[in-house]
Structures are given as structure tokens and as C-alpha cells.
Amino acid sequence: MRRWTPLAAVCLGSFMFILDTTIVAVALPSVASGLHTSLSGLQWVANVYTLVLAVLMLPAGSFADRYGHRAAYTAGLAIFAAASAGCALAPDAATLIAARAVQGIGGAAMAVTAFSLLGAVYQGPALGTAMGVWGAVSGLGGAAGPMLGGVLTAALGWRAIFLVNLPVTLLTLVLTVKAIGPGERAARPAALDPAGMALFAVCAGALTTALTWAGTDGWGAPPVLAGLGAALAALAAFVALELRRRHPMLDLRLFRDAAFSAVMICVLASSAAFACLIYTSIWLQSAVGLGPVRAGLALMPMALTTFAVSTVSGRRVPPRTAVTGGLLLSGVGCALQAHLDGGSGASSITLGLVVTGAGVGLMIPAMGAAVMTAAPPERRGMAAGAMTTFRQLGQTLGVAALGVLFQNAPHDTAKGLDHVYLAAAVTGLAAAALAFTALGKIRRAS
């Protein structure tokens, strides 16, 4: 039993930080009524967490190399717990959004250390087993968020979705300290890059803000245009800075390889299925009339299918097949959920959720292998950090961009959700074609 205690510690932490990317989906209507906030405010409750995760993934990796991965993991757990308490006690939307941002700081430290902690404890076949279990638990965390959020919101109120983190965090801290050694620090840790981190944060934050405002103000509104301009300027400055640095936070020369760039685009696109959950939940509760628990139950087919497929596919399906097939199924599943009208109910999306869940379960465990295949050996650590960054950024931008489509039909949520599903379907199908081509080139080259 003690042999698998470190795995339990890592899986619990990973499950929590991934769960909190989607657990708010079903609770958002209750948050809106309790804190008297708007849809754009609701989007930031969901978005700021994944935005901070995306911005801090790479710097958190440098911090972990410098001070030790167990130290970074435990620090992340402590920050995550404190911020969760802040979310639960938030008196208004602004405080909740700020506490969610701090949650993202802790989540980033937890995210970047999972692979290294498992690699330090397990070797050989045991490592493969541990990675398979970790992948399945991670997939379940993202897909099961709406169900758990619905149960907690209905039984105890929306604040319970954050309070539940506290006992789990305490247990995880105890297991980590007892079962995982302090490990070694890197002899030459990567230099921190505060300027690069700030520019990346400005770019991602300005783009997310512009997309959020575009849904209500229109694309021609001055704040939207200013946000897009700021994002573009920050991106240009970030690229110029990172190309000049001897040891960049993100080596942009990796993207000169068309195959690596294509795979990272697929990582971005893979988040579209999760981004849809926010608007599906709003439709289920505002238009169909379901409560939080029944809305969570309606979304459960995706969670169950994701867990089942990720558990059995793991090491048995080649990365190219898994990523391509997963994106294809995800796109088809989103298309099957479209064509809603005023008479549609929860059962109208069940088949699509099952197909989407199968796609997510197939591609998520394989994404890491695909990125490792595409990256040169000496840059695989950085590539892994870039993958997690792009995945969280994809979910953040996905919620914001799909929100623009959802709000195009303000008085018909079914029609707005149709727009969301169709956009996600096109994204998944296009990315599947890209993955098939890109990973095919990698395989032939290797």
C-alpha cells in the first residue's frame, strides 16, 4: 500500500486543480444570483483561474527547479487551500475573481510538479502504471467537475464547491510530506524571466478581456479594439524579448518546426469541449429549468465516458491515432449536440456528450506523448511546460470566444448554444486533420 501512497498524493492534488477548471460551470447561475453579477462577470470567475494557470506554468517550472519540486508542490497546495477559503468567503464578485486568480497561482505550482514527482518515485513498468492512473484521474477531474459542482451547490450552496478543497488539500499535504522525499534541486536552474512573464500575462489577459467585452459591446467598441491592440503589442514584445534571451522562458525556435507548431495548435483546440460546458450548464438551468444536481447529472455521460476511455486507451493506442481520433470524436460529439430549439431537453445532448467524452478520454493521455514526440530531446521539459500552458490558455480563450457566439442570441439560449457547439465542432474537426498530418510527418521523420 505504501508503494502507491505517493501516487495518491499526486493524483489528489492534480484532481483538485483540474476539477476547479470546470466545477464552477453548474454553480455559475447560483453565483450570479448570490453575488448579483453579469454574464461577463461569470466568465471571469471561470476564466481568471485558467488564465493565471496558463501564464504561470512556465515560471512555476523554473521555481520548482530552483527550490525543489516537493517544496513547490506543497507550497502550491497551501496557496490553493488559502485561496479556496477566500473564494468561499467572498462577499462580492470582485473578491471572488481575485481569490480565483490566487487559486491559479497554487494550481500552477501543483501542475508543473506532477510529472517530476512521479518520475522521482517510480521507474520502469511502475512508472507507466502510475502515469496511466494519473492520466485517467486527470481526465476525470475535468469532466466530473459539473456533476460534483451541481451536487454541492444544490445541497450546501455554491460556496461549498470551494470549501470542499480544504479537507482534500490537508490530506494531500500529509500524504506528500510523509510519502515523497524532498528530492534534489537543479544544479543550474533556469533563470526566472519576470519581463517575459509580464508580457505574456498582458497579452493573454488583454485578449481574454477583449473577447469577453466583444460579446456585449461588439467588435467595433473602443475598449475591445484597445484590448486587441494591447494583446498584439504585448505579443510582439514577448516574441522579441524571448528571441534575444540566452535562456528564454519559452524557446520560440521550437515553433520553427511546423510539426511542433501544429501539435501545439491541437493542444489549444482540445480545450474547446471543456469550454462548452459553461454555456451548456447555463442553458440547462435557464432554458430547460433544471436545478444544479439535475444539470450536473445531465452532463455526467461525458465524465463517465472520459474516465472509461482514458483508463483503457492509455498506452495501447499510438499517439497519432489517439490525438487524431480524439479530436475527431470531440468535434463530432459537439456537432451532435447542436440543432437545439425551444423544445429541446437534456436528453437532446446525451449522445453528443458520450461521443465528446470518448474523444476527450482518448486524446488527453496521448497529448503528452505527442508533444514529446514532436520536440527535440533537449527541449522536452520546456515542451511539456508549453503543452500545459497552451491547454489552459485554450480553455480560457475558448470560454471567452464561445461567449461571444453565445451572446449573439441573447433571448434564445438554445440558438446561442447551437453557435457554441458548431464552432467547437469545426475546431475539433480542423484540429483532427492537422493532427493526422503533423503526427504522420513526425513518425516518418523518426
Beta strands, then each sheet from edge to edge (+ up, - down):
end
